[in-house]
Amino acid sequence: MAEEENLELDELQTPAAADPQNDGITAAEEEVGRPHGASDLEAVYDIPVQVSAVLGKATMQVNQLLKLGRGAVVELDRKVGEAIDIYVNNRLVARGEVVVVEDKLGVTMTEIIKSDRSG
């Protein structure tokens, strides 16, 4: 199987001069505009990522924080029923809702956030 992967890699690295009909476009450049399938992503499937679901945020002074005790309530900047933010590796990727799965909390994504990759 590794040989098949190497063959594919070799095909992508074939110089443009090898094919006189390609007008100087390499195989790798041709692949850029094509849609990629799930098999193209297999190399990244086992990479761990950190997923965070943020219910809301609050800002307070240190002296207020030190006064908090058991049972204290911290008011967040979100209203009940408002979507929560879902981050992957500290990048906002989606918004969603809190759900209960058996006896644990979970998140269902309701909106995918498209971000500008240039920044």
Sequence and secondary structure as in RCSB ss.txt:
>XXXX:A:sequence
MAEEENLELDELQTPAAADPQNDGITAAEEEVGRPHGASDLEAVYDIPVQVSAVLGKATMQVNQLLKLGRGAVVE
LDRKVGEAIDIYVNNRLVARGEVVVVEDKLGVTMTEIIKSDRSG
>XXXX:A:secstr
 HHHHHHHHHHHT  GGG GGGTT  HHHHHHTS   GGGGGGGTT    EEEE       HHHHHH  TT    
 SS TT  EEEEETTEEEEEEEEEEETTEEEEEEEEE    TT 
